[in-house]
Amino acid sequence: IVAATEEGRVVYTNIRRFIKYILGSNIGEVLTVAAAPLLGLGGVPLSPLQILWMNLVTDGLPALALAVEPAGANVMKRPPFNPRESIFARGLGSYMVRIGIIFAFITIVLMNWAYQYSHAPGFDPSREDIWKTMVFTTLCLAQMGHAIAVRSSNRLIIETNPFSNLYVWGAVIMTTILQLLLIYMPPLQKFFGTHALTFTELGVCIGFSSLMFVWIELEKLIVRVYKNMQR
């Protein structure tokens, strides 16, 4: 009975972690795509095929890996939750909305900068759509940082055992490699409508996307400090 209870708690926690990652990321994607026409950037930054890629690969693979996160050390020490509570209870709903908005804000800032950059006087006209590839890449890479950070709701990533769930690291590494192939392999470029990024452009994408990871980790620190002050 004890083992079954523990397994049930782990499964329920992982379901919430799966939803947290998927919906938080998707809200950010939707807001980013919706903002592009409002900013007068000449259409949406993502093609239907790119959106499908994100839903199936950059969302799907890390989410499945998060679903097999092992039990935490205190899984059997906490009191039971109300069986009638909503799946979005205890801050999950507000987390998804908050992180979705932050996700979108980071990407929209990058999108606006990349559009101005690619439409500046003297820029190669054949590469003026490079801003769309930068938005696509930033969205995908930001989700990798989100997947790593969301493994724990209260512990920093440096405090977790990096080998406790190798599936997450495998999914993140594989998805990142696949994303780079979409950018730099000519047949995939043509199929997905991407452009090769320079090292500087790729570095900008990595820099903006890493802010998602930094934000979530800072949230954990702020909550920890606040709780310590309340004691």
TAZI-V63544 format. One record per residue. N is the residue number from 0. PSI is psi in whole degrees, 0 to 359 (999 if undefined). OMEGA is omega in whole degrees, -180 to 180 (NA if undefined). NEAR is the number of other ideal C-beta (glycine too) atoms within 10 Angstrom. Layout:
BEGIN
n:N psi:PSI omega:OMEGA near:NEAR
n:N psi:PSI omega:OMEGA near:NEAR
END
This chain:
BEGIN
n:0 psi:317 omega:180 near:5
n:1 psi:315 omega:-180 near:7
n:2 psi:320 omega:180 near:8
n:3 psi:320 omega:178 near:8
n:4 psi:316 omega:179 near:12
n:5 psi:315 omega:180 near:13
n:6 psi:319 omega:179 near:12
n:7 psi:319 omega:179 near:10
n:8 psi:319 omega:179 near:17
n:9 psi:316 omega:-180 near:17
n:10 psi:315 omega:-179 near:12
n:11 psi:317 omega:179 near:13
n:12 psi:320 omega:-180 near:16
n:13 psi:328 omega:175 near:16
n:14 psi:315 omega:178 near:12
n:15 psi:321 omega:178 near:17
n:16 psi:319 omega:177 near:20
n:17 psi:311 omega:-179 near:19
n:18 psi:320 omega:179 near:18
n:19 psi:315 omega:-179 near:22
n:20 psi:310 omega:-175 near:24
n:21 psi:306 omega:-174 near:18
n:22 psi:325 omega:176 near:19
n:23 psi:315 omega:179 near:24
n:24 psi:318 omega:-177 near:28
n:25 psi:324 omega:177 near:17
n:26 psi:318 omega:178 near:19
n:27 psi:320 omega:179 near:26
n:28 psi:315 omega:-179 near:23
n:29 psi:315 omega:-180 near:13
n:30 psi:322 omega:179 near:16
n:31 psi:313 omega:-180 near:24
n:32 psi:320 omega:-179 near:18
n:33 psi:332 omega:-176 near:12
n:34 psi:333 omega:-174 near:18
n:35 psi:309 omega:178 near:21
n:36 psi:327 omega:-179 near:12
n:37 psi:333 omega:179 near:8
n:38 psi:358 omega:180 near:11
n:39 psi:38 omega:-177 near:8
n:40 psi:12 omega:174 near:20
n:41 psi:50 omega:176 near:14
n:42 psi:176 omega:-178 near:9
n:43 psi:151 omega:-176 near:17
n:44 psi:343 omega:-175 near:26
n:45 psi:139 omega:174 near:20
n:46 psi:162 omega:177 near:14
n:47 psi:324 omega:180 near:8
n:48 psi:322 omega:178 near:10
n:49 psi:322 omega:177 near:22
n:50 psi:319 omega:178 near:16
n:51 psi:320 omega:178 near:12
n:52 psi:315 omega:-180 near:20
n:53 psi:319 omega:-178 near:20
n:54 psi:323 omega:-176 near:14
n:55 psi:325 omega:-172 near:10
n:56 psi:296 omega:-175 near:18
n:57 psi:336 omega:171 near:27
n:58 psi:312 omega:-169 near:21
n:59 psi:311 omega:-175 near:15
n:60 psi:308 omega:178 near:21
n:61 psi:325 omega:180 near:28
n:62 psi:318 omega:178 near:21
n:63 psi:323 omega:178 near:13
n:64 psi:323 omega:178 near:23
n:65 psi:334 omega:-178 near:23
n:66 psi:348 omega:179 near:14
n:67 psi:24 omega:176 near:12
n:68 psi:132 omega:-178 near:20
n:69 psi:169 omega:-178 near:10
n:70 psi:144 omega:175 near:15
n:71 psi:167 omega:-176 near:18
n:72 psi:332 omega:-175 near:7
n:73 psi:22 omega:-173 near:7
n:74 psi:328 omega:-179 near:14
n:75 psi:3 omega:-179 near:13
n:76 psi:341 omega:-180 near:7
n:77 psi:155 omega:176 near:9
n:78 psi:158 omega:-180 near:4
n:79 psi:151 omega:176 near:7
n:80 psi:159 omega:177 near:12
n:81 psi:122 omega:-179 near:8
n:82 psi:345 omega:-180 near:6
n:83 psi:2 omega:-178 near:6
n:84 psi:153 omega:177 near:9
n:85 psi:152 omega:177 near:9
n:86 psi:338 omega:-179 near:11
n:87 psi:10 omega:-178 near:16
n:88 psi:172 omega:176 near:12
n:89 psi:41 omega:171 near:14
n:90 psi:357 omega:-178 near:12
n:91 psi:317 omega:-180 near:17
n:92 psi:314 omega:-180 near:15
n:93 psi:326 omega:177 near:10
n:94 psi:313 omega:-177 near:20
n:95 psi:316 omega:-180 near:21
n:96 psi:314 omega:-178 near:13
n:97 psi:311 omega:-179 near:15
n:98 psi:323 omega:176 near:24
n:99 psi:318 omega:180 near:20
n:100 psi:316 omega:178 near:14
n:101 psi:316 omega:178 near:19
n:102 psi:311 omega:-179 near:26
n:103 psi:318 omega:-178 near:21
n:104 psi:313 omega:179 near:16
n:105 psi:314 omega:-177 near:22
n:106 psi:325 omega:180 near:28
n:107 psi:321 omega:176 near:21
n:108 psi:314 omega:177 near:13
n:109 psi:317 omega:-178 near:24
n:110 psi:315 omega:-180 near:25
n:111 psi:317 omega:179 near:17
n:112 psi:315 omega:-177 near:14
n:113 psi:324 omega:179 near:25
n:114 psi:314 omega:179 near:23
n:115 psi:321 omega:179 near:12
n:116 psi:315 omega:-176 near:15
n:117 psi:350 omega:178 near:20
n:118 psi:17 omega:178 near:14
n:119 psi:152 omega:178 near:9
n:120 psi:134 omega:179 near:4
n:121 psi:353 omega:179 near:5
n:122 psi:144 omega:-179 near:13
n:123 psi:115 omega:-178 near:8
n:124 psi:333 omega:-179 near:9
n:125 psi:347 omega:-179 near:8
n:126 psi:18 omega:-176 near:15
n:127 psi:342 omega:176 near:16
n:128 psi:10 omega:-178 near:17
n:129 psi:334 omega:-179 near:22
n:130 psi:328 omega:180 near:25
n:131 psi:320 omega:178 near:25
n:132 psi:325 omega:179 near:26
n:133 psi:320 omega:177 near:28
n:134 psi:314 omega:179 near:27
n:135 psi:314 omega:-178 near:27
n:136 psi:317 omega:180 near:25
n:137 psi:317 omega:178 near:27
n:138 psi:314 omega:-177 near:31
n:139 psi:316 omega:-179 near:26
n:140 psi:325 omega:178 near:25
n:141 psi:326 omega:178 near:28
n:142 psi:331 omega:177 near:30
n:143 psi:318 omega:176 near:23
n:144 psi:322 omega:177 near:21
n:145 psi:316 omega:-179 near:22
n:146 psi:320 omega:-180 near:26
n:147 psi:315 omega:-176 near:21
n:148 psi:329 omega:-174 near:22
n:149 psi:358 omega:178 near:24
n:150 psi:327 omega:178 near:19
n:151 psi:142 omega:-180 near:15
n:152 psi:339 omega:-176 near:19
n:153 psi:346 omega:179 near:11
n:154 psi:140 omega:175 near:14
n:155 psi:157 omega:-177 near:14
n:156 psi:330 omega:180 near:16
n:157 psi:347 omega:180 near:7
n:158 psi:353 omega:180 near:9
n:159 psi:157 omega:177 near:15
n:160 psi:113 omega:-177 near:8
n:161 psi:343 omega:-178 near:12
n:162 psi:2 omega:-177 near:7
n:163 psi:335 omega:176 near:12
n:164 psi:84 omega:-179 near:17
n:165 psi:342 omega:179 near:10
n:166 psi:323 omega:179 near:15
n:167 psi:312 omega:179 near:23
n:168 psi:321 omega:177 near:15
n:169 psi:317 omega:-180 near:13
n:170 psi:319 omega:-180 near:22
n:171 psi:314 omega:-179 near:20
n:172 psi:316 omega:-179 near:11
n:173 psi:316 omega:-179 near:14
n:174 psi:321 omega:178 near:23
n:175 psi:317 omega:178 near:15
n:176 psi:316 omega:179 near:9
n:177 psi:321 omega:179 near:15
n:178 psi:320 omega:178 near:23
n:179 psi:326 omega:177 near:16
n:180 psi:323 omega:179 near:14
n:181 psi:331 omega:-177 near:20
n:182 psi:324 omega:-169 near:21
n:183 psi:349 omega:178 near:14
n:184 psi:116 omega:-173 near:14
n:185 psi:314 omega:180 near:8
n:186 psi:321 omega:179 near:8
n:187 psi:327 omega:174 near:15
n:188 psi:311 omega:-178 near:16
n:189 psi:319 omega:-176 near:9
n:190 psi:319 omega:-177 near:11
n:191 psi:358 omega:177 near:18
n:192 psi:38 omega:180 near:16
n:193 psi:172 omega:177 near:24
n:194 psi:149 omega:177 near:19
n:195 psi:131 omega:178 near:14
n:196 psi:145 omega:171 near:19
n:197 psi:168 omega:179 near:10
n:198 psi:324 omega:178 near:7
n:199 psi:314 omega:180 near:8
n:200 psi:319 omega:178 near:21
n:201 psi:321 omega:178 near:18
n:202 psi:322 omega:176 near:11
n:203 psi:317 omega:178 near:19
n:204 psi:315 omega:-180 near:25
n:205 psi:319 omega:180 near:15
n:206 psi:313 omega:180 near:12
n:207 psi:317 omega:-177 near:23
n:208 psi:328 omega:-180 near:23
n:209 psi:341 omega:179 near:16
n:210 psi:333 omega:179 near:19
n:211 psi:314 omega:178 near:28
n:212 psi:314 omega:-178 near:19
n:213 psi:318 omega:-179 near:12
n:214 psi:313 omega:-178 near:19
n:215 psi:320 omega:178 near:21
n:216 psi:322 omega:177 near:17
n:217 psi:323 omega:176 near:12
n:218 psi:317 omega:179 near:17
n:219 psi:317 omega:180 near:17
n:220 psi:317 omega:-179 near:10
n:221 psi:316 omega:179 near:10
n:222 psi:319 omega:-180 near:13
n:223 psi:315 omega:179 near:13
n:224 psi:318 omega:-180 near:10
n:225 psi:316 omega:180 near:9
n:226 psi:323 omega:177 near:10
n:227 psi:325 omega:179 near:8
n:228 psi:333 omega:-179 near:7
n:229 psi:342 omega:-178 near:6
n:230 psi:999 omega:NA near:4
END
